């Protein structure tokens, strides 16, 4: 199935994501929808909770990347073991 380019463009414009970041968010959303369509197993709650935690963590990683890029003044630079600033990642 081909990705929905309009949906990816909407994700990019509404979040400030790059095209690649928007694609990651799109595919995470697709994975979540597919997961929720799986047949129920008893008990499903612990399994669903685990999926939700990991899904949210992955989405948050992408959103934090966007926020750090768009608002660098709000983030301390990463430091190495000696406390020296690390060069920015592209």
Buried (B, 14 or more C-beta within 10 A) or exposed (E): EEEEEEBBEEBBEEBBBEEEBBBBBBEBBBEBEEEEEEEEEEEEEEEBEEBEEEBEEBBEEBBEBBBBBEEEEEEEEEEEEEEEEEEEEE
